[in-house]
């Protein structure tokens, strides 16, 4: 009879209340301020202003905001007054944004044609690895195929992909799959979200997922894991930060141009742009991907006509009426 799980304590519940990514960003912010910059904790509003001034224009405005937010949370957690709430700190952030306006950088969308090219490459490499009994490569190409197809058709980013868990996925060949994520970035209620994905006649995420389980022999735990050179599969999920370089390596090996411009957001932007170009209404797209507001959705949809040429051409008269000769002015 299996032993009963150990009872949870207060620290377990407090730990569960904060996402892993948030904890990592807080630790990084405290380390940057205290160790790399030489600040003291607890900090003063004046020291935070000096910290911001020295990094203005060097770090993105959003990065500075995240650092200040993390430092504020650190003070609260340690029982100190929060110096980040001081008006001078907020005013400093506004001034930095005014003098160092940031141009939003968007990930290059992964177009369907590039996805097809990459999947075809992975399938060729998979078959070659099978024929040559290169088990580690067979595992790697099968996993990468599942990562790409689930990521694209579900519009998942690296954080969601890294948290995929076999126990929370129901997949039926030829029908579809249900993916439950315990909590998401916009899930304030902490109830989690369930995402549905249909089986497709080609480029099928369901078949790719089931194939990965069959080849890997996995039946529980994280879906996407590291694989060493000998074909040993890690017990742990891939780190979300490692998915971007992994994606770029996959695309580069498939001959996709400018592979370094892609990120995990490329999967979501690629799917959203493809769906929008093929007639999906914004409301349906928002419901499918899980966006809560239209501003978030609009950031991911790549316009098929960024200069609005087609619309203006339709409105433009075929021929402008000739102007009459003006009367001669009196001398």
C-alpha positions as CSV (number, residue, x, y, z in Angstrom):
1,X,0.0,0.0,0.0
2,X,1.6,3.3,-1.0
3,X,2.5,5.7,1.7
4,X,0.3,8.7,2.3
5,X,1.6,12.0,1.0
6,X,3.2,14.3,3.6
7,X,0.8,17.0,4.8
8,X,1.3,20.4,3.4
9,X,2.5,23.2,5.6
10,X,2.1,27.0,5.5
11,X,5.2,27.5,3.4
12,X,3.9,25.1,0.8
13,X,0.7,27.2,0.3
14,X,2.6,30.5,0.3
15,X,5.0,29.1,-2.3
16,X,2.1,27.9,-4.5
17,X,0.6,31.4,-4.5
18,X,3.4,32.8,-6.6
19,X,4.3,31.6,-10.1
20,X,7.8,30.2,-10.7
21,X,8.5,32.9,-13.3
22,X,7.6,35.6,-10.9
23,X,9.9,34.2,-8.2
24,X,12.7,34.0,-10.7
25,X,12.2,37.6,-11.9
26,X,12.1,38.8,-8.2
27,X,15.3,37.0,-7.4
28,X,17.0,38.5,-10.5
29,X,15.8,42.0,-9.7
30,X,17.1,41.8,-6.1
31,X,20.5,40.4,-7.3
32,X,20.9,43.1,-10.0
33,X,20.1,45.9,-7.5
34,X,22.1,44.6,-4.6
35,X,25.0,42.6,-6.0
36,X,25.6,44.0,-9.5
37,X,24.7,47.7,-8.8
38,X,25.8,47.8,-5.2
39,X,22.5,49.0,-3.7
40,X,21.5,48.4,-0.1
41,X,18.4,46.7,1.1
42,X,16.1,48.0,2.5
43,X,16.4,50.8,-0.1
44,X,15.4,54.4,-0.1
45,X,13.5,56.2,-2.7
46,X,16.6,58.3,-3.5
47,X,18.7,55.2,-4.2
48,X,16.0,53.8,-6.4
49,X,16.0,57.0,-8.4
50,X,19.7,56.8,-8.9
51,X,19.4,53.2,-9.9
52,X,16.8,54.1,-12.5
53,X,18.9,57.0,-13.8
54,X,22.0,54.9,-14.3
55,X,20.0,52.2,-16.3
56,X,17.7,54.5,-18.3
57,X,18.2,53.9,-22.0
58,X,20.3,50.8,-21.2
59,X,17.5,48.6,-20.0
60,X,14.0,48.6,-21.6
61,X,11.4,50.6,-19.8
62,X,9.3,47.5,-19.1
63,X,12.4,45.8,-17.6
64,X,12.9,48.8,-15.3
65,X,9.2,48.7,-14.2
66,X,9.5,45.0,-13.5
67,X,12.6,45.5,-11.5
68,X,11.0,48.3,-9.4
69,X,7.9,46.1,-8.9
70,X,10.0,43.2,-7.7
71,X,12.0,45.4,-5.3
72,X,8.8,46.7,-3.9
73,X,7.5,43.2,-3.3
74,X,10.7,42.3,-1.7
75,X,10.3,45.1,0.8
76,X,6.7,44.1,1.6
77,X,7.7,40.5,2.0
78,X,10.5,41.4,4.5
79,X,8.2,43.8,6.5
80,X,9.8,47.0,5.3
81,X,8.1,50.1,4.0
82,X,7.9,50.1,0.2
83,X,10.1,52.9,-1.2
84,X,8.9,52.2,-4.8
85,X,5.6,53.9,-3.9
86,X,7.3,57.2,-3.4
87,X,6.0,59.8,-5.9
88,X,9.6,60.6,-7.0
89,X,10.1,57.0,-8.2
90,X,6.9,57.0,-10.2
91,X,7.8,60.4,-11.7
92,X,11.2,59.0,-12.6
93,X,9.7,56.1,-14.5
94,X,7.4,58.5,-16.4
95,X,10.4,60.7,-17.3
96,X,12.4,57.7,-18.6
97,X,9.5,56.7,-20.8
98,X,9.3,60.3,-22.1
99,X,13.0,60.6,-22.9
100,X,13.7,57.0,-23.9
101,X,10.5,55.9,-25.8
102,X,10.6,52.2,-26.5
103,X,9.7,50.9,-29.9
104,X,7.7,47.7,-29.3
105,X,9.6,44.7,-30.6
106,X,7.4,41.9,-31.8
107,X,8.4,38.4,-32.6
108,X,8.5,37.4,-36.2
109,X,5.3,35.3,-36.8
110,X,5.9,31.7,-37.9
111,X,4.0,31.5,-41.2
112,X,2.2,28.3,-42.1
113,X,4.5,27.7,-45.0
114,X,7.5,27.8,-42.7
115,X,5.8,25.5,-40.3
116,X,5.1,23.0,-43.1
117,X,8.8,23.2,-44.2
118,X,10.0,22.6,-40.7
119,X,7.7,19.7,-40.0
120,X,8.7,18.1,-43.3
121,X,12.3,18.4,-42.3
122,X,11.7,16.9,-38.9
123,X,9.8,14.0,-40.4
124,X,12.7,13.2,-42.8
125,X,15.2,13.4,-40.0
126,X,13.0,11.2,-37.8
127,X,12.8,8.5,-40.4
128,X,16.5,8.6,-41.1
129,X,17.2,8.4,-37.4
130,X,14.9,5.4,-37.1
131,X,16.6,3.6,-40.0
132,X,20.1,4.3,-38.5
133,X,19.0,3.3,-35.0
134,X,19.9,6.7,-33.6
135,X,17.5,6.7,-30.7
136,X,18.4,10.0,-29.2
137,X,17.8,11.8,-32.5
138,X,14.6,9.9,-33.0
139,X,13.4,11.1,-29.6
140,X,14.5,14.7,-30.2
141,X,12.9,15.1,-33.6
142,X,9.6,13.5,-32.3
143,X,9.6,15.8,-29.3
144,X,10.3,18.9,-31.5
145,X,7.5,18.0,-33.8
146,X,5.1,17.8,-30.9
147,X,6.4,21.1,-29.5
148,X,5.9,23.0,-32.8
149,X,2.5,21.6,-33.7
150,X,1.0,22.0,-30.2
151,X,2.5,25.4,-29.8
152,X,1.3,26.7,-33.2
153,X,-2.3,25.3,-33.2
154,X,-2.9,26.2,-29.6
155,X,-1.1,29.5,-29.8
156,X,1.0,28.6,-26.7
157,X,4.1,30.5,-25.6
158,X,7.1,29.1,-23.9
159,X,5.5,29.3,-20.4
160,X,2.5,27.3,-21.4
161,X,4.6,24.7,-23.3
162,X,6.9,24.2,-20.4
163,X,3.9,23.5,-18.1
164,X,2.2,20.9,-20.2
165,X,1.6,17.8,-18.1
166,X,0.6,14.3,-19.3
167,X,-1.9,13.8,-16.5
168,X,-3.7,17.0,-17.5
169,X,-4.1,16.2,-21.2
170,X,-6.8,14.0,-22.7
171,X,-6.0,13.0,-26.3
172,X,-8.1,10.8,-28.7
173,X,-6.6,10.0,-32.1
174,X,-8.6,11.3,-35.0
175,X,-10.7,13.5,-32.7
176,X,-8.9,16.0,-30.6
177,X,-7.3,16.8,-27.3
178,X,-8.1,18.7,-24.1
179,X,-5.2,20.5,-22.3
180,X,-5.7,21.8,-18.8
181,X,-3.2,24.3,-17.4
182,X,-3.6,24.8,-13.7
183,X,-3.1,28.5,-14.0
184,X,-2.3,31.0,-16.6
185,X,-0.9,34.5,-16.8
186,X,-4.3,36.2,-16.9
187,X,-6.0,33.7,-14.5
188,X,-6.7,35.8,-11.5
189,X,-9.1,33.2,-10.0
190,X,-6.4,30.5,-10.1
191,X,-8.9,28.0,-11.4
192,X,-6.8,27.2,-14.5
193,X,-8.0,26.9,-18.1
194,X,-8.8,24.1,-20.4
195,X,-7.9,24.4,-24.1
196,X,-9.3,22.2,-26.9
197,X,-7.5,21.3,-30.1
198,X,-9.0,19.2,-32.9
199,X,-7.2,16.5,-34.8
200,X,-6.3,17.6,-38.3
201,X,-5.8,15.8,-41.6
202,X,-2.2,17.0,-41.7
203,X,0.2,18.9,-39.4
204,X,-1.9,17.3,-36.6
205,X,-1.0,18.3,-33.0
206,X,-2.9,15.4,-31.6
207,X,-1.1,12.8,-33.7
208,X,2.3,14.5,-32.9
209,X,1.6,14.4,-29.1
210,X,0.5,10.7,-29.1
211,X,3.5,9.8,-31.3
212,X,5.8,11.5,-28.8
213,X,4.3,9.5,-25.9
214,X,4.6,6.2,-27.9
215,X,8.2,6.8,-28.8
216,X,9.3,8.2,-25.5
217,X,7.3,5.7,-23.3
218,X,6.2,8.5,-21.1
219,X,3.0,8.1,-19.2
220,X,3.1,10.8,-16.5
221,X,4.8,14.0,-15.6
222,X,5.9,16.9,-17.9
223,X,5.3,16.5,-21.7
224,X,8.3,18.4,-23.0
225,X,11.7,17.4,-21.4
226,X,15.4,17.6,-22.1
227,X,17.1,14.7,-23.9
228,X,20.8,14.0,-23.5
229,X,23.2,12.7,-26.2
230,X,22.6,9.1,-25.1
231,X,18.8,9.4,-25.4
232,X,18.1,9.7,-21.7
233,X,15.0,11.7,-21.0
234,X,15.1,14.1,-18.1
235,X,12.6,13.8,-15.3
236,X,12.1,17.5,-15.3
237,X,10.2,19.7,-17.7
238,X,12.2,21.9,-20.1
239,X,12.8,25.3,-18.7
240,X,10.6,28.0,-20.3
241,X,13.7,30.1,-21.1
242,X,15.3,27.2,-23.1
243,X,12.4,26.9,-25.5
244,X,13.3,30.0,-27.5
245,X,16.9,28.8,-28.4
246,X,15.5,25.4,-29.0
247,X,12.9,26.8,-31.4
248,X,15.6,28.8,-33.2
249,X,17.8,25.7,-33.6
250,X,14.9,23.7,-35.0
251,X,14.0,26.4,-37.6
252,X,17.6,27.0,-38.6
253,X,18.2,23.2,-39.2
254,X,15.1,23.3,-41.4
255,X,16.5,26.1,-43.5
256,X,14.2,28.8,-42.3
257,X,15.6,32.3,-43.0
258,X,16.3,34.6,-40.1
259,X,15.7,31.9,-37.5
260,X,17.3,34.2,-34.8
261,X,14.3,36.5,-35.1
262,X,11.8,34.0,-33.9
263,X,10.7,33.4,-30.3
264,X,8.0,31.4,-28.6
265,X,5.6,34.3,-29.3
266,X,6.2,33.5,-33.0
267,X,4.0,30.4,-32.7
268,X,1.1,32.5,-31.2
269,X,1.6,35.3,-33.7
270,X,1.8,32.9,-36.6
271,X,-1.4,31.1,-35.7
272,X,-3.3,34.3,-34.9
273,X,-2.3,35.9,-38.2
274,X,-3.1,32.8,-40.2
275,X,-6.5,32.5,-38.5
276,X,-7.3,36.2,-39.0
277,X,-6.3,36.0,-42.7
278,X,-8.6,33.0,-43.1
279,X,-11.7,34.7,-41.8
280,X,-11.8,34.1,-38.1
281,X,-13.6,36.9,-36.3
282,X,-11.7,38.5,-33.6
283,X,-14.1,37.4,-30.9
284,X,-13.7,33.7,-32.0
285,X,-10.0,34.1,-32.1
286,X,-9.9,35.6,-28.6
287,X,-12.0,32.8,-27.2
288,X,-9.9,30.1,-28.8
289,X,-6.5,31.5,-27.7
290,X,-7.7,32.7,-24.3
291,X,-7.2,36.5,-24.6
292,X,-9.3,38.6,-22.2
293,X,-9.2,41.9,-24.1
294,X,-8.9,43.0,-27.7
295,X,-5.7,45.0,-27.1
296,X,-3.8,41.8,-26.3
297,X,-5.2,40.0,-29.3
298,X,-4.4,42.9,-31.7
299,X,-0.7,42.7,-30.7
300,X,-0.5,39.2,-32.1
301,X,-2.4,39.6,-35.4
302,X,-0.1,40.4,-38.3
303,X,-1.9,42.4,-40.9
304,X,-1.9,41.0,-44.4
305,X,-1.9,44.5,-45.7
306,X,0.1,46.7,-43.3
307,X,0.0,49.8,-45.5
308,X,-3.8,49.4,-46.1
309,X,-3.2,49.5,-49.8
310,X,-6.1,47.3,-50.8
311,X,-8.6,49.4,-48.9
312,X,-7.3,52.7,-50.3
313,X,-7.1,51.3,-53.9
314,X,-10.8,50.4,-53.6
315,X,-11.7,53.9,-52.6
316,X,-9.4,55.6,-55.2
317,X,-11.3,56.7,-58.3
318,X,-10.3,55.0,-61.5
319,X,-9.4,58.4,-63.0
320,X,-9.3,61.8,-61.5
321,X,-11.4,64.4,-63.3
322,X,-9.3,66.8,-65.4
323,X,-9.1,70.2,-63.9
324,X,-10.4,73.1,-65.9
325,X,-8.1,75.9,-67.1
326,X,-8.4,78.7,-64.6
327,X,-9.5,82.1,-65.8
328,X,-6.7,84.5,-66.5
329,X,-6.2,86.8,-63.6
330,X,-6.7,90.5,-64.3
331,X,-3.5,92.4,-64.8
